[in-house]
Amino acid sequence: MGSTSAPEAVNFPAMLFPEASSFEAVIFDCDGTLVDTMPLFFLAWRDSLERYGSHYDFQWEYFCNRGGQKTETTLEEICHTSHESIDFATLRRYQEEFLLPRLGEVTPITPVVQFAEQCHRLSQPLAVASGGYREYVHRTLSGIGIKEYFPVIVTCEDVKYTKPAPDLFLLAAEKLNVRPRYCLVIEDSPLGIQAASAAGMASYLLPMIHRGNLNKC
């Protein structure tokens, strides 16, 4: 599967966000939205599958289209497609061994973080609703210095169903004490936008970040 070195940094496209003052709260996804972790998690998938001995050709586009989906669900899809039997606990351990030493290397997605800072200065209620694991989310938000902006952080361990189900966003709104229809969701994945719509919330899909062919990494 090739090298597992991280791709080079990118220049993020301009982003025109909705007027935050039109909403009572803003809920952000984490990976690929606030923090540029998607390439790292992609490489973790490829590395862990290779270590397991899988022959599945894990593709960047496939990975991005499943942003916010539980790792277990993605693995079930891979096993079904490849007719392989892959133990989830072992795969997750491989991914953890790859990720934990590298989470400190991630960088913010600057336009989104600047928008979050603007909302924070306006004392707007903010939350993070991520399909990722709690430890990873807290580490990455702390690593780029913005965890304090978010009094509410919900992750896949907090709900039964993750994106495209609305559960994460509804739980975040409940903890913020804001009705869903007055919330704005900032997302980078189609599944996240589906989840926001199912929750009855307005949403903004980030423009695609062009990175070339990460499958050659």
N, C-alpha and C positions, 0 to 999 in steps of 0.2 A: 504493500500500500504506500510505500514511499516514505519520505521524511516526515517527521512530526514536529518540525520547528514551526513556530508561530508565523503567520503571514505578516508582511510589512504593514505599518500603520497606514491609514487611509485619510483622505480629506473628506469630511462629511458634507453632504449636500445641504443647501439652504433649506430651511424648514419654516413654513408659515403656519403657526399654531392658531387655533381658535382663540377668541378673546376669553381669557380665563375668568374675568369678572362676570361673565355671563352664566357661570356655574357656581355652585356652592362648594364643590370639592373636585379635586383632580386626582385620578388614580393612575399610577404608572406601572407598566410592566417593568421588569428589571433587565434581564439578559437581552441584548440587542436593542434595547430602548434607552436605558440610562447608562448602561455599562457595555463596552465593546467586548463581550465575552463569547459571542457566537462562534468566531473562528476557533477559539480555544476549546469550547465544548465539542465542536465538530471534530477536531483533532483527537480529543479524548475518546470519542466514539470509534473513530478509525483505529486508534491505537489499541483500545480494549478488545475490539472484534478481532484484530490481528493476533493479539496475545492469546485469545481464546482458541484460535485456529479456524475461525469462520472464514468462508470464502465469499461472504456477502459484500457486494460492491456498494459501499455506503457513499451516497452522493450529496453534495452540498445543497442542491435544490430540494431534494427530498427532506433533508434536515431542516432547512429554513421553513418549509411548508408545515412542519410539525412543531413549530415554536410554541411553548406553553403546554404541550402534551406531556403526560407522565412518561418517564423513562420506561416503566414497565409496559405501557401500551405500545410505545415505539418498538420495543424488543419483541413483543408478541407479533407485531406486523412483520418484522424482519424474519422471525422464525417461520411464520406462515408462508412467506414468499420464498424463502431459501430452503425450506424443508429441513432446517437444522434445529437441534435442541441446544439452547444456550441457557445456562443457569443464571438467573437474574442477580443473585447475591454475589456471585463471582464476578460478573461483568461490572456491577456497581463498584466492587472493591478495586478492580483494575482502573476504572474511571477515576475513583477517588485518589488512587496512588498517582495518577497522571495530573490531576487538577490541583490538589492541595498545594504542592510546591510552586505552582504557577499563578495562582489567583492574585497574588500581589503584583503581577506584571500587567494586569488589565488596565485599560484607560477609559475615561468617561467618553460618552458620546456628547460632545460639547454643546451642540445646540439644544439638546433635550435637557441637559443639566442646567444650562442657563435659564431655560424656561421654568424648571423646577425652582431655581433660586429666586426668580421673579415672583413666582407664586408664594414662596416662603416669606419673602419680604412683605407681601401683601397680607400675611397671616391667613392665607387660604388653607383650609384643611387638606392635607395630602396623605396619600397612602401608596404603598407598593403592593401589587397583587401579582405574584409570580408562580408559575408552574414548577419552578426550581426547588431544590432542597433548601431548608431554612439556613443551614450552616453556610452554604455557598452564597446565598443572597445577602446575609448579614456581613460576611467577609468582604464581598465585593463593594457593597455600599459604604462600609467603613473604610475600605481601601482607597476610595476616591473622595472620601471626606464629606459625604452627604447623608449619612444614615440619620443624623439628628433632624433632618427635614421631615422625616416620615414617622409620626407617632403611631401609625398603624402599618404593620408589615405582615401580610399573609402569604403562605406558601403551600406547596402541595401537601404537606403534612397536616394542614388545617382543615381540609375538605375531603370529601369522598371522591368527587369528580373534578378534574381540572378542565382547562380550556379544550374544546369549545363550549363546555357547560358554563353556565353563568356563576357558579357557586363562589369562586374566588372573588369576583367583583361584588357580588351581593354581600358577602361576609365583610369585605372592606368597607362598603357603604354603611353596613350595620354598625361596625365598630367606630366609624366616624360620626354616626348619628345623623346621616344625611340620606334623604330618599334617593333611590337609584336614578330617577328621571332628572335629578339636578346634578348628576355627576358627569364628568368628562373623563374618558379613558384615553391614554396615550399608549399605542401599541406598535409593534413592528411585524406582527405575524397575522396571516389570515384567520387562524384559529382564535387569536385574541380578539379580533374584530367581531367574529361570530359570537364569542362569549359576551362581549359588551352589548351587542344587539339583543341577545337573549336576556340580558339583565335589564334591558330597557334604558340603556345609557347611551349618550352621544359618544362618538369616538373619533380619533384621528390616527390614521395609518401613516407611519413614517415612510418617506421616500426610500426606495431601495438603495442600499450602499453597494456600489460596484467594486468587486474585489478580484476580478479575473477568475481563473479556473482553480479553485481551491482543491479540486480533486487531484491535482498534481502534487500537493504538499506531501 
